[in-house]
Each structure stands twice: as structure tokens, then as C-alpha cells.
Amino acid sequence: MKVVLITGASGGLGRPLSLRYSKGGYAVAVHYFTGRGAAEEVYGEIISNGGEADLFQCDVRSSGSVTNMVDLIIERWGHIDVLINNAGINKDNLLVRTGIAEWNGIIAANLSGPFYAIRAVSRHMMKRKTGHIINISSFAGLKGRAGQCAYASAKAGLTGLTKTAALELGRFNIRVNAVLPGLMKTAMTESLSETDTESIINAGVLKKAQDINEVAEFVYSLSDMNQISGQVFNTDSRIL
């Protein structure tokens, strides 16, 4: 049985990702930080549908916590085939109003967390000479966005991390890619004003919001591909 670790699996994009991988026959490591109730709902739905899963609490901002989680998953199932770095946070603020603690927290969750997870998981994947790592990034990391200096910087860094990891891990048959979802209905986007929402949607040539299940399907399909690495995929109709 293949095993997938999905960080931030308790809500937003994490939930449809967890359910899609379970439907595909994967054992799902359902990661959460503080949202245990939501994580238990995802776990319960997987189990009730005949799938296999387990819950893993971890603060992705802590290297030791991430390493311990990965070790527990290896102990549970013996391997990890796919890592999806999906956990992240954001707080909109103008650059001149962004405090140091706010900056450090966003960078830690959105960039350091994926680095810790890639480092911990790749050591096991290297031994097996196979694996796929998919980082959930953002259009803001490529184009920037006013009011998101910390978030955009973290996601830009995640793109660089994706490409560098792909270069280093390719000889072990480990693929590393990044996916940029469009505007989805998640807790992170609830604070957007109607004007900002319309602006993002209208920036795409199709003038449509993103279907969150379509993103999950794309990520799932990508993870099964064996000859794609070091790439950045935009899943809506905004032109890069």
C-alpha cells in the first residue's frame, strides 16, 4: 500500500486531498496542528469509506516536531511514497506595518515547514530510490501581491526550494514539483474583500474561481507521474 503524508490535512485543500488519495488506495497520514476536531472528521470519513489513515499532530514550524512525525509514520507504515506540503498560514498586512514576529511566523509556517518536511522525508525516500514531493505554493510567490509581503516571500522561496530539491534528489528518482492553486473557498481566503475576490477571478482568462476538488484531482494525478520534476504548475486560468 502506498502512503501519503499531507500536511494541513484537516481543512481547506487538505480535506479533498486526503479523501482523493484514500479513494486511490493510499494510506493517509492526516497531519494537523491545532484543528484536531476537523482532522478527526477527515480521518473518520476515510475509515467509514473503507480506507486506511492515522492522525499525526505536529507544529511544522519546529524541525524536531516534523522529524518526530515522519519517524512515527515510518514506524506505522514502513515508508512514505508522497509528501504534500500543504500546511500554511497568512495574515494580510502592508510591508511597513508587518511586525517582525508576524514576518517570522509566516515564513516559518510556509517556507521553513516544507524545508523541514522535505529534509526528513527525503532521507527515507533516498533509501528506496523513489518518491514524489509536491509543494502547494501560490501565484503570489511569482507575481507578488500588495499586502502579502511575508506570504509572497515565503511562497517565492518555496518555488526556489522546489527547484533546488528537484535538482538534488533527481538522481534518487525523487520527483519534486510545485502547484499553484487559484482562488478557492478556504479559511485562508475568507477574509478577502469582495473587491479583492473579483480582482483575482477577473485576472484569469476564464473569469472563474477555482474548483477545490479539481485541484485535488490535479495533485493526485501529478503524484502518479514518473517523468515530471522541478516544475511549477498553475491550476487556474491566470497566465504566468
N, C-alpha and C positions, 0 to 999 in steps of 0.2 A: 504494500500500500504506500502510495506517495503521501508526503507530509508537507503542508504549507503553514508557515508562520505569518500571520497577518497582524501587524502592529496597529493599534487603534481599531480593533475589530468589533468594538461594542456599539458603534453608531456611525452615522454618516455613510461614507462609501464602504466602510469596513463590514457592515452587515451584509449588503448584497454580495460583496466579495466572498465572505465566509460561506454564504449559502450556495453560491455558484461553485466554489471549489468542492464543497461537500457533495453537491449534485454530481460532480465529475469524478467522485470516488476518492477524493483526498481526505486524509485525517487532518482536521483543522485545529491548529494551536490558536485559540482565541485569546489574544492579549488585551488587557485593559489596564488602566492606571487607577482611576477613581470610580469609574462607572461600572461597578460590579453588577448592579441590577440589570443594566442593559446587556452586559456580557452574558449573564445567566440566561437571558431571554434568547440570545443568539445560540448559545450552547443548547438550550432546551429544544429549540426549533430543529437544530441539526440532528439531535438524538431522536426526536419524535419522528423524523423522516428516515430513520434507519442509518444515519451517518455516524461517524466517529469524530469526537472532539474532546478537548480538555481546556480548562481555564488557566491562564497564567497572568498573575499580577506583576507589574513591573513599571518603574519610572525610567523611561527611555533616556532621560537626561543624566542618568547615572551609569557609568561604564560597568561597574560591578553588578548592578541590578540586571543589566542586559545580559551580561555573561552568565549570571546565575540562571536566568530564564532559559537561555539557549541550552545550557547544560541539563536542565530539567526536561526540556523537550527531547533532547538526545537520549536521556535516560528512559523517557516514556516510550518513544517510538524507534530509537536507534539511528535516525537520520532526519535531515531536513532537505527537501527537494526544491522548494520555492520559498523565498523570503520576499514579502511585500512590505516595504517601509511606507506605511500609510498614516501613522500617527503624526499629528501636528497641531499647532495652535496658532492663533493670530489675534492681534489687537490693533486696529487701525489707529494711527496717530501720525501727525506731521513730524518730519525729521527733527525739527528744533524742539518739539515737545516730547520726544521719545526719551524716557529716562534710561539710565544705564542698566538697572535691574530688568526693566521691560525688554530692552535690547538683548541682554544676555539670556533671558528666559526663552525668547522666541528663537534665537539662534541655537540654543541648547536642544530644544524640542525638535526643531525642523531640520537641523543640519548635523549636530553632534550625535543625536539619537540614531539616525541612519548610519552614520560612521561606526558607532559602537556595534550596531547590529550586523553590518556588513563584515566588520572585522571578526566578530565572534562566530558568525555562521560560516563565513568563507573558509575558516580553518578546518571545519568538518567537511565542507564540500570539496576542498582540495584533495583530501584523502580519498574521496570516492570518485574524483575527476568528473564531476557533473553537478549541475545546479543552475538555478536561474534566480537572479535578484532583480526586482522591479521596484523602482523608487517613484512614489506618487509626488510629482513636482507641481509646478504652476506656471501658467502663462506669464504671471508677474515676474518670475525669475528670469525670463528672457527679455521682456519689454519694459519691466518696471511698472509701478503703479503709485500714483500720488497717495500718500497716507499709509503706505505699506513698506517703509524703508527697511525695517528689520525682516519682515516676511519675505519681501522680494530678494533681499540679500541672501537669506538662508536658502531660498529655492534656487537662486543663481549658483550658489555654492554646491547645492545638491546636483545640479547639472554637471559641474566640473568633477564632482566626486564620482558620478555615474560613469563618465567617460574614462577617468583615470582608473577606476576599478575594473572596467571592461578591458583596458589595455593590460593591466597586471594579471588578471585572472583568466584571460582567454586561453592561455596555454594549459590550463587545468579543465578546459571545456565548461567553464562557468560563464554564463551569459549575464550581462548587466545592462539594463535599459531603464529609461525614464518615461513616464506617461504624464501628460498634462491634461487633466480633465477640464471641461468647460464649466460654466456656472451650474451648480447642482443645488438642490434643496437639502441643505445640511445645517447643523447648528452653527457652523462657521460662517455661513452666508446669511443667516437670519438677521444680522444687524445691518445689512446693506440697505441703503435707502432705495426707494422706487426709481429714483433718477439714476443711481449707480447700477442697479439691476438692468434697466433698459439700455444703458450705455454699453454694458458688457455684451448683452444679447445682440444689440444692433451692430457691434463690431464684427460679427460673423456674417459671412455672405448669405447664410441661410436664415438669419434672424431668428434663431431658435435657442431655447435653453437646452441644457444637456440632460439626456435621459440617464439617470444614475445606473440603471440596470444594463444599459448599453456599454457604459464604461467598464462595469464589472465583467461583462462578456468579452470586451476587448482585452482586458488584462489577462483573463483566463486563457484566451486563445493565444496571446503573445507568449505566455509562460510555457506553452507546449511546443513552441518553435525552437529549433535547434541551431539555426544558422544566422540568427539576428542578435547583435550585441553592440553596445556603445551608441545606441540610437535614442533619440528623443521624439516621442510621438504625441502630437496634438490631437485630441479626440473630438473637438468641435470644429466649427467652420471658420474660426479666425485664422487668417493667413499669417504664417510665421515670417 
